[in-house]
Amino acid sequence: MTKAPGEIEPPKQITRAEREARKAFRQVDAATAMSEHEIAQAAFSKNRERLKAERLAREAAAPPPAKSKAKTKKK
């Protein structure tokens, strides 16, 4: 059966079993996505803390920068 141009095909009704299956798969996908997000956040936080510790160690080991005198304008 072909449809004429401009004719709208009615949406397919899904069964209760299909609805339940979609719901179960959506819950599993959501849990997977959340765990992946938490893993990524933990890795990001760990890396940020490591870099911060390295920066603080470098700053502590380096001699303080020499302060230069402010130049005054001559008139």
Backbone atoms as SQL, in Angstrom:
CREATE TABLE atoms (id INTEGER PRIMARY KEY, chain TEXT, resi INTEGER, resn TEXT, atom TEXT, x REAL, y REAL, z REAL);
INSERT INTO atoms VALUES
  (1, 'A', 1, 'MET', 'N', 0.849, -1.174, 0.000),
  (2, 'A', 1, 'MET', 'CA', 0.000, 0.000, 0.000),
  (3, 'A', 1, 'MET', 'C', 0.892, 1.234, 0.000),
  (4, 'A', 2, 'THR', 'N', 0.687, 2.084, -0.977),
  (5, 'A', 2, 'THR', 'CA', 1.447, 3.316, -1.053),
  (6, 'A', 2, 'THR', 'C', 0.580, 4.459, -0.562),
  (7, 'A', 3, 'LYS', 'N', 1.261, 5.454, -0.035),
  (8, 'A', 3, 'LYS', 'CA', 0.488, 6.598, 0.445),
  (9, 'A', 3, 'LYS', 'C', 0.621, 7.754, -0.542),
  (10, 'A', 4, 'ALA', 'N', -0.403, 8.521, -0.612),
  (11, 'A', 4, 'ALA', 'CA', -0.428, 9.649, -1.514),
  (12, 'A', 4, 'ALA', 'C', 0.403, 10.788, -0.902),
  (13, 'A', 5, 'PRO', 'N', 0.918, 11.678, -1.727),
  (14, 'A', 5, 'PRO', 'CA', 1.684, 12.809, -1.199),
  (15, 'A', 5, 'PRO', 'C', 0.826, 13.640, -0.236),
  (16, 'A', 6, 'GLY', 'N', 1.414, 13.985, 0.905),
  (17, 'A', 6, 'GLY', 'CA', 0.688, 14.773, 1.899),
  (18, 'A', 6, 'GLY', 'C', -0.114, 13.941, 2.875),
  (19, 'A', 7, 'GLU', 'N', -0.204, 12.650, 2.625),
  (20, 'A', 7, 'GLU', 'CA', -0.963, 11.774, 3.516),
  (21, 'A', 7, 'GLU', 'C', -0.076, 11.401, 4.714),
  (22, 'A', 8, 'ILE', 'N', -0.641, 11.457, 5.887),
  (23, 'A', 8, 'ILE', 'CA', 0.107, 11.170, 7.107),
  (24, 'A', 8, 'ILE', 'C', -0.196, 9.744, 7.545),
  (25, 'A', 9, 'GLU', 'N', 0.885, 9.031, 7.843),
  (26, 'A', 9, 'GLU', 'CA', 0.726, 7.656, 8.303),
  (27, 'A', 9, 'GLU', 'C', 0.504, 7.678, 9.816),
  (28, 'A', 10, 'PRO', 'N', -0.494, 6.979, 10.318),
  (29, 'A', 10, 'PRO', 'CA', -0.748, 6.997, 11.768),
  (30, 'A', 10, 'PRO', 'C', 0.409, 6.329, 12.515),
  (31, 'A', 11, 'PRO', 'N', 0.711, 6.815, 13.727),
  (32, 'A', 11, 'PRO', 'CA', 1.814, 6.221, 14.485),
  (33, 'A', 11, 'PRO', 'C', 1.509, 4.780, 14.869),
  (34, 'A', 12, 'LYS', 'N', 2.553, 3.958, 14.892),
  (35, 'A', 12, 'LYS', 'CA', 2.398, 2.551, 15.235),
  (36, 'A', 12, 'LYS', 'C', 2.209, 2.446, 16.745),
  (37, 'A', 13, 'GLN', 'N', 1.204, 1.731, 17.163),
  (38, 'A', 13, 'GLN', 'CA', 0.956, 1.524, 18.583),
  (39, 'A', 13, 'GLN', 'C', 1.930, 0.479, 19.107),
  (40, 'A', 14, 'ILE', 'N', 2.557, 0.776, 20.242),
  (41, 'A', 14, 'ILE', 'CA', 3.481, -0.199, 20.808),
  (42, 'A', 14, 'ILE', 'C', 2.765, -0.980, 21.905),
  (43, 'A', 15, 'THR', 'N', 3.194, -2.188, 22.085),
  (44, 'A', 15, 'THR', 'CA', 2.546, -3.044, 23.073),
  (45, 'A', 15, 'THR', 'C', 3.108, -2.768, 24.460),
  (46, 'A', 16, 'ARG', 'N', 2.439, -3.285, 25.437),
  (47, 'A', 16, 'ARG', 'CA', 2.876, -3.117, 26.820),
  (48, 'A', 16, 'ARG', 'C', 4.266, -3.731, 27.025),
  (49, 'A', 17, 'ALA', 'N', 4.515, -4.879, 26.418),
  (50, 'A', 17, 'ALA', 'CA', 5.813, -5.549, 26.545),
  (51, 'A', 17, 'ALA', 'C', 6.927, -4.693, 25.946),
  (52, 'A', 18, 'GLU', 'N', 6.658, -4.085, 24.784),
  (53, 'A', 18, 'GLU', 'CA', 7.654, -3.206, 24.167),
  (54, 'A', 18, 'GLU', 'C', 7.924, -1.991, 25.038),
  (55, 'A', 19, 'ARG', 'N', 6.873, -1.438, 25.609),
  (56, 'A', 19, 'ARG', 'CA', 7.010, -0.283, 26.493),
  (57, 'A', 19, 'ARG', 'C', 7.852, -0.630, 27.718),
  (58, 'A', 20, 'GLU', 'N', 7.579, -1.783, 28.314),
  (59, 'A', 20, 'GLU', 'CA', 8.343, -2.235, 29.493),
  (60, 'A', 20, 'GLU', 'C', 9.806, -2.476, 29.120),
  (61, 'A', 21, 'ALA', 'N', 10.037, -3.077, 27.939),
  (62, 'A', 21, 'ALA', 'CA', 11.411, -3.343, 27.501),
  (63, 'A', 21, 'ALA', 'C', 12.165, -2.033, 27.281),
  (64, 'A', 22, 'ARG', 'N', 11.531, -1.069, 26.634),
  (65, 'A', 22, 'ARG', 'CA', 12.165, 0.235, 26.410),
  (66, 'A', 22, 'ARG', 'C', 12.509, 0.899, 27.733),
  (67, 'A', 23, 'LYS', 'N', 11.594, 0.804, 28.693),
  (68, 'A', 23, 'LYS', 'CA', 11.824, 1.398, 30.007),
  (69, 'A', 23, 'LYS', 'C', 13.028, 0.747, 30.679),
  (70, 'A', 24, 'ALA', 'N', 13.120, -0.573, 30.621),
  (71, 'A', 24, 'ALA', 'CA', 14.239, -1.290, 31.237),
  (72, 'A', 24, 'ALA', 'C', 15.560, -0.905, 30.569),
  (73, 'A', 25, 'PHE', 'N', 15.568, -0.864, 29.232),
  (74, 'A', 25, 'PHE', 'CA', 16.795, -0.495, 28.526),
  (75, 'A', 25, 'PHE', 'C', 17.198, 0.946, 28.828),
  (76, 'A', 26, 'ARG', 'N', 16.216, 1.844, 28.935),
  (77, 'A', 26, 'ARG', 'CA', 16.504, 3.240, 29.245),
  (78, 'A', 26, 'ARG', 'C', 17.141, 3.360, 30.622),
  (79, 'A', 27, 'GLN', 'N', 16.637, 2.584, 31.590),
  (80, 'A', 27, 'GLN', 'CA', 17.198, 2.618, 32.941),
  (81, 'A', 27, 'GLN', 'C', 18.636, 2.106, 32.951),
  (82, 'A', 28, 'VAL', 'N', 18.896, 1.035, 32.215),
  (83, 'A', 28, 'VAL', 'CA', 20.254, 0.488, 32.142),
  (84, 'A', 28, 'VAL', 'C', 21.187, 1.495, 31.474),
  (85, 'A', 29, 'ASP', 'N', 20.727, 2.107, 30.382),
  (86, 'A', 29, 'ASP', 'CA', 21.551, 3.099, 29.683),
  (87, 'A', 29, 'ASP', 'C', 21.840, 4.297, 30.589),
  (88, 'A', 30, 'ALA', 'N', 20.845, 4.733, 31.340),
  (89, 'A', 30, 'ALA', 'CA', 21.035, 5.865, 32.239),
  (90, 'A', 30, 'ALA', 'C', 22.042, 5.525, 33.330),
  (91, 'A', 31, 'ALA', 'N', 21.951, 4.348, 33.890),
  (92, 'A', 31, 'ALA', 'CA', 22.893, 3.936, 34.939),
  (93, 'A', 31, 'ALA', 'C', 24.309, 3.856, 34.378),
  (94, 'A', 32, 'THR', 'N', 24.448, 3.329, 33.173),
  (95, 'A', 32, 'THR', 'CA', 25.758, 3.239, 32.534),
  (96, 'A', 32, 'THR', 'C', 26.334, 4.630, 32.289),
  (97, 'A', 33, 'ALA', 'N', 25.509, 5.522, 31.782),
  (98, 'A', 33, 'ALA', 'CA', 25.967, 6.883, 31.510),
  (99, 'A', 33, 'ALA', 'C', 26.382, 7.587, 32.796),
  (100, 'A', 34, 'MET', 'N', 25.629, 7.400, 33.857),
  (101, 'A', 34, 'MET', 'CA', 25.968, 8.040, 35.129),
  (102, 'A', 34, 'MET', 'C', 27.280, 7.497, 35.678),
  (103, 'A', 35, 'SER', 'N', 27.485, 6.188, 35.581),
  (104, 'A', 35, 'SER', 'CA', 28.734, 5.624, 36.103),
  (105, 'A', 35, 'SER', 'C', 29.924, 6.094, 35.261),
  (106, 'A', 36, 'GLU', 'N', 29.755, 6.187, 33.950),
  (107, 'A', 36, 'GLU', 'CA', 30.825, 6.699, 33.096),
  (108, 'A', 36, 'GLU', 'C', 31.133, 8.147, 33.441),
  (109, 'A', 37, 'HIS', 'N', 30.107, 8.941, 33.698),
  (110, 'A', 37, 'HIS', 'CA', 30.296, 10.337, 34.070),
  (111, 'A', 37, 'HIS', 'C', 31.044, 10.448, 35.396),
  (112, 'A', 38, 'GLU', 'N', 30.670, 9.629, 36.369),
  (113, 'A', 38, 'GLU', 'CA', 31.340, 9.658, 37.669),
  (114, 'A', 38, 'GLU', 'C', 32.804, 9.256, 37.546),
  (115, 'A', 39, 'ILE', 'N', 33.095, 8.263, 36.711),
  (116, 'A', 39, 'ILE', 'CA', 34.478, 7.840, 36.489),
  (117, 'A', 39, 'ILE', 'C', 35.285, 8.974, 35.855),
  (118, 'A', 40, 'ALA', 'N', 34.693, 9.633, 34.866),
  (119, 'A', 40, 'ALA', 'CA', 35.374, 10.742, 34.196),
  (120, 'A', 40, 'ALA', 'C', 35.607, 11.895, 35.166),
  (121, 'A', 41, 'GLN', 'N', 34.626, 12.201, 35.996),
  (122, 'A', 41, 'GLN', 'CA', 34.777, 13.278, 36.974),
  (123, 'A', 41, 'GLN', 'C', 35.866, 12.950, 37.981),
  (124, 'A', 42, 'ALA', 'N', 35.938, 11.703, 38.434),
  (125, 'A', 42, 'ALA', 'CA', 36.964, 11.296, 39.400),
  (126, 'A', 42, 'ALA', 'C', 38.353, 11.409, 38.766),
  (127, 'A', 43, 'ALA', 'N', 38.489, 10.986, 37.518),
  (128, 'A', 43, 'ALA', 'CA', 39.771, 11.078, 36.830),
  (129, 'A', 43, 'ALA', 'C', 40.170, 12.538, 36.645),
  (130, 'A', 44, 'PHE', 'N', 39.232, 13.385, 36.288),
  (131, 'A', 44, 'PHE', 'CA', 39.506, 14.807, 36.112),
  (132, 'A', 44, 'PHE', 'C', 39.950, 15.423, 37.429),
  (133, 'A', 45, 'SER', 'N', 39.255, 15.115, 38.506),
  (134, 'A', 45, 'SER', 'CA', 39.586, 15.669, 39.811),
  (135, 'A', 45, 'SER', 'C', 40.965, 15.207, 40.263),
  (136, 'A', 46, 'LYS', 'N', 41.260, 13.935, 40.073),
  (137, 'A', 46, 'LYS', 'CA', 42.563, 13.387, 40.463),
  (138, 'A', 46, 'LYS', 'C', 43.684, 14.078, 39.686),
  (139, 'A', 47, 'ASN', 'N', 43.493, 14.267, 38.384),
  (140, 'A', 47, 'ASN', 'CA', 44.495, 14.926, 37.549),
  (141, 'A', 47, 'ASN', 'C', 44.667, 16.382, 37.959),
  (142, 'A', 48, 'ARG', 'N', 43.580, 17.063, 38.248),
  (143, 'A', 48, 'ARG', 'CA', 43.655, 18.461, 38.662),
  (144, 'A', 48, 'ARG', 'C', 44.428, 18.600, 39.969),
  (145, 'A', 49, 'GLU', 'N', 44.160, 17.712, 40.925),
  (146, 'A', 49, 'GLU', 'CA', 44.871, 17.748, 42.203),
  (147, 'A', 49, 'GLU', 'C', 46.364, 17.469, 42.009),
  (148, 'A', 50, 'ARG', 'N', 46.697, 16.535, 41.119),
  (149, 'A', 50, 'ARG', 'CA', 48.102, 16.215, 40.840),
  (150, 'A', 50, 'ARG', 'C', 48.814, 17.424, 40.239),
  (151, 'A', 51, 'LEU', 'N', 48.160, 18.060, 39.265),
  (152, 'A', 51, 'LEU', 'CA', 48.761, 19.233, 38.632),
  (153, 'A', 51, 'LEU', 'C', 48.902, 20.384, 39.616),
  (154, 'A', 52, 'LYS', 'N', 47.930, 20.549, 40.495),
  (155, 'A', 52, 'LYS', 'CA', 48.001, 21.609, 41.501),
  (156, 'A', 52, 'LYS', 'C', 49.176, 21.366, 42.441),
  (157, 'A', 53, 'ALA', 'N', 49.361, 20.116, 42.872),
  (158, 'A', 53, 'ALA', 'CA', 50.472, 19.787, 43.761),
  (159, 'A', 53, 'ALA', 'C', 51.807, 20.042, 43.060),
  (160, 'A', 54, 'GLU', 'N', 51.917, 19.676, 41.794),
  (161, 'A', 54, 'GLU', 'CA', 53.147, 19.935, 41.044),
  (162, 'A', 54, 'GLU', 'C', 53.415, 21.427, 40.932),
  (163, 'A', 55, 'ARG', 'N', 52.389, 22.214, 40.644),
  (164, 'A', 55, 'ARG', 'CA', 52.557, 23.666, 40.520),
  (165, 'A', 55, 'ARG', 'C', 52.993, 24.278, 41.837),
  (166, 'A', 56, 'LEU', 'N', 52.360, 23.860, 42.939),
  (167, 'A', 56, 'LEU', 'CA', 52.735, 24.400, 44.247),
  (168, 'A', 56, 'LEU', 'C', 54.164, 24.020, 44.610),
  (169, 'A', 57, 'ALA', 'N', 54.580, 22.805, 44.262),
  (170, 'A', 57, 'ALA', 'CA', 55.955, 22.382, 44.531),
  (171, 'A', 57, 'ALA', 'C', 56.948, 23.202, 43.716),
  (172, 'A', 58, 'ARG', 'N', 56.620, 23.464, 42.451),
  (173, 'A', 58, 'ARG', 'CA', 57.499, 24.295, 41.612),
  (174, 'A', 58, 'ARG', 'C', 57.600, 25.699, 42.167),
  (175, 'A', 59, 'GLU', 'N', 56.458, 26.263, 42.581),
  (176, 'A', 59, 'GLU', 'CA', 56.466, 27.623, 43.113),
  (177, 'A', 59, 'GLU', 'C', 57.245, 27.704, 44.418),
  (178, 'A', 60, 'ALA', 'N', 57.163, 26.677, 45.238),
  (179, 'A', 60, 'ALA', 'CA', 57.881, 26.668, 46.502),
  (180, 'A', 60, 'ALA', 'C', 59.385, 26.514, 46.281),
  (181, 'A', 61, 'ALA', 'N', 59.802, 25.765, 45.256),
  (182, 'A', 61, 'ALA', 'CA', 61.209, 25.519, 44.992),
  (183, 'A', 61, 'ALA', 'C', 61.867, 26.698, 44.272),
  (184, 'A', 62, 'ALA', 'N', 61.131, 27.437, 43.519),
  (185, 'A', 62, 'ALA', 'CA', 61.694, 28.534, 42.739),
  (186, 'A', 62, 'ALA', 'C', 61.968, 29.729, 43.653),
  (187, 'A', 63, 'PRO', 'N', 63.034, 30.457, 43.365),
  (188, 'A', 63, 'PRO', 'CA', 63.293, 31.664, 44.163),
  (189, 'A', 63, 'PRO', 'C', 62.220, 32.708, 43.882),
  (190, 'A', 64, 'PRO', 'N', 61.937, 33.539, 44.861),
  (191, 'A', 64, 'PRO', 'CA', 60.905, 34.555, 44.622),
  (192, 'A', 64, 'PRO', 'C', 61.363, 35.527, 43.542),
  (193, 'A', 65, 'PRO', 'N', 60.444, 35.991, 42.732),
  (194, 'A', 65, 'PRO', 'CA', 60.819, 36.910, 41.653),
  (195, 'A', 65, 'PRO', 'C', 61.305, 38.235, 42.235),
  (196, 'A', 66, 'ALA', 'N', 62.322, 38.812, 41.601),
  (197, 'A', 66, 'ALA', 'CA', 62.869, 40.090, 42.059),
  (198, 'A', 66, 'ALA', 'C', 61.863, 41.191, 41.750),
  (199, 'A', 67, 'LYS', 'N', 61.637, 42.027, 42.741),
  (200, 'A', 67, 'LYS', 'CA', 60.700, 43.133, 42.532),
  (201, 'A', 67, 'LYS', 'C', 61.438, 44.270, 41.840),
  (202, 'A', 68, 'SER', 'N', 60.840, 44.789, 40.824),
  (203, 'A', 68, 'SER', 'CA', 61.462, 45.912, 40.108),
  (204, 'A', 68, 'SER', 'C', 60.846, 47.206, 40.629),
  (205, 'A', 69, 'LYS', 'N', 61.664, 48.242, 40.584),
  (206, 'A', 69, 'LYS', 'CA', 61.191, 49.538, 41.063),
  (207, 'A', 69, 'LYS', 'C', 60.227, 50.106, 40.037),
  (208, 'A', 70, 'ALA', 'N', 59.218, 50.760, 40.523),
  (209, 'A', 70, 'ALA', 'CA', 58.264, 51.398, 39.630),
  (210, 'A', 70, 'ALA', 'C', 58.900, 52.627, 39.016),
  (211, 'A', 71, 'LYS', 'N', 58.788, 52.767, 37.741),
  (212, 'A', 71, 'LYS', 'CA', 59.367, 53.916, 37.054),
  (213, 'A', 71, 'LYS', 'C', 58.453, 55.105, 37.194),
  (214, 'A', 72, 'THR', 'N', 59.043, 56.241, 37.466),
  (215, 'A', 72, 'THR', 'CA', 58.244, 57.476, 37.566),
  (216, 'A', 72, 'THR', 'C', 58.407, 58.251, 36.286),
  (217, 'A', 73, 'LYS', 'N', 57.369, 58.950, 35.942),
  (218, 'A', 73, 'LYS', 'CA', 57.425, 59.755, 34.725),
  (219, 'A', 73, 'LYS', 'C', 58.129, 61.080, 35.023),
  (220, 'A', 74, 'LYS', 'N', 58.983, 61.482, 34.107),
  (221, 'A', 74, 'LYS', 'CA', 59.652, 62.779, 34.237),
  (222, 'A', 74, 'LYS', 'C', 58.885, 63.790, 33.402),
  (223, 'A', 75, 'LYS', 'N', 58.749, 64.967, 33.988),
  (224, 'A', 75, 'LYS', 'CA', 58.042, 66.030, 33.253),
  (225, 'A', 75, 'LYS', 'C', 58.998, 66.938, 32.549);
